[in-house]
Amino acid sequence: MTTVQIGDITVAYAEAGSGESDSTPIILVHGLAEDSRSWADTQQELAEFHTFAYDLRGHGSTTPGNGEGSLDVLPRDVGQAAEGNVPADGGVLPV
């Protein structure tokens, strides 16, 4: 697991795949009451792609932070965590 600090939280994510293809990176976001481990098999199946499976705020190894933790902040957290991991043109396939 890799972590990145975003405001008041530490976001954890599992990065996988060769990234050798010219494909768009794939961001895998788990459902509520799960964590990034739910994507482990999928990441193996998508080994020819560059994938990132994030633990949402308060799930898995990502800290809950001091914020409200509403559904409104979750996409922002993932977007900020993805910065630097996706192409500058913003091309990304969220799943």
CORGI-V666579 format. One line per field, one symbol per residue. phi: phi as a letter, one per 30 degrees, with the letter a starting at -180 (. if undefined). psi: psi as a letter, one per 30 degrees, with the letter a starting at -180 (. if undefined). burial: # if it has 16 or more other C-alpha atoms within 10 Angstrom, else .. A space follows every 50 residues. Layout:
# CORGI-V666579
phi=???
psi=???
burial=???
This chain:
# CORGI-V666579
phi=.cbbdbhcbcccbccbjdidddddeccccdddibbdddcedddddcedcc cbcccdeichcdddicddidddddddededddejcbeedidacdb
psi=kklkkjbgljkklkkllegflglkkkkkkllkgaafffgeeeeefhfflj lkjkklkgkbgklfafafglfffeeeeeeeefkffllfggjkjk.
burial=..#.....#########......#######....###.#...#....### ##############............##..##..##.....#...
